[in-house]
Amino acid sequence: MTSVLPPARRTRPPNRRELILAAATELFAARGYEYAGMSEIAEQVAVQPSALYRHFAGKEQLLAEILSQGAASLLAAVSAADLAGTGGLAGTGGLAGTGGLAGLAGFVVDNRHVTALMGREVPHLGEDARAALRSELAQVGRLLAAKIGARRPELREPEREFVAWSALAVLQSPSFYRTELPRTEFCAEIARLAGRVIAARLPAEFTGERTGRGRPGLLPHSRREALLAQAIALFAERTYAGVGIEDVAASLGIAGPSVYNHFRSKSEILVTALGRGSACLSMQVADTLATADGPEAALRALIGAYAGFAVGHPALIDLMISEIRSLPEGDREAALTAQRDYVAELARLLCQVDPERPAAVARVQVHAALMMANDVARTPHLRDQAGSAQAVASLCAQMLALGSPGT
């Protein structure tokens, strides 16, 4: 999406509402919804803040309309995608036009700000707006699943749905990082990866049956660990900015000041939570590399470990995607460095598996694999299916064109 050019002051452009939406989209994507103010949006479109309220009742309505329009556009893009014929799935042939998976990839690349907001900012919506958006996005998933079912009639309904949402995750993965690949090559690669997912085989462990994994479990005996667990869940559900120390304390039935016996501030709770996530992934890498027989075995093990981690800790995954910006500056840089290092480690292994694979392409592929695992983990009805982690790991391996295990 290109930057918004503000109109000349003291003019009334006929498309002011659209300019406001475009400016808000850019600011929300760059700064985060909670850190972008109406005055900044007004400045981008050269009006007084009070003028915004003639078009939108408030910032939440702005976000709701951005996301609703984005969902409608995504539905139209999926509807226009032609998966019939040999060009709709594997390879690059038949993917160069506006239809098919290349068209979907191009849509996301050109609208990455909006799709990033879909992945990060939905908890800021009110209950009704959130439910409406989820209904709109569910239509997207159902439509793509139907198109996949027409192409692959052997798939059962849960399999079609799982593959559809996994492919959508791959298609939307460009929303969260930058690449040095030229746009045409970038879109072709994303389309190729989504095609591999659509054509992939699901493992026998995936049955489509619900496991009841979403039921509440037991809290740790340690008060500090219990507070941390409750805070992670609350931050993921209601956002870090929307949760106070009193809310965390109330979740355990204790007084707010008691929290300070364990954490100096709400910020320290978030730093501890995200530090735990980064440390867990770093230990997985260290342990795997120390015992792996080779780069492909290491990569397979790490993909499986990440899928299990994501499905087992969906709230923490939410925070690792959405709340790094809420960390103090030093901790934020450390968290971003840890994420970049993790991606670089997997991309290095991928290049060792296939030395002909360019490093930039390997990074795009790793981001797509992680996005697939993250989206399944953050979607309750997907992660709650038996074998969901194994299915993610299998789809990722096939998407990355790894050989069969043991070969």
Secondary structure, DSSP 8 states (H G I E B T S, - for coil): --------TT---TTHHHHHHHHHHHHHHHH-GGG--HHHHHHHTTS-HHHHTTT-SSHHHHHHHHHHHHHHHHHHHHHH----SGGGSSSSTT-SSSSHHHHHHHHHHHTHHHHHHHHHSGGGS-HHHHHHHHHHHHHHHHHHHHHHHHH-TTS-HHHHHHHHHHHHHHHHGGGG----S-HHHHHHHHHHHHHHHHH----TT----B--TTS-----SSHHHHHHHHHHHHHHHH-STT--HHHHHHTTT--GGGGGGT-SSHHHHHHHHHHHHHHHHHHHHHHHHHH-SSHHHHHHHHHHHHHHHHHH-HHHHHHHHHSGGGS-HHHHHHHHHHHHHHHHHHHHHHHHH-TTS-HHHHHHHHHHHHHHHHHHHHSHHHHTBTTHHHHHHHHHHHHTT---TT-
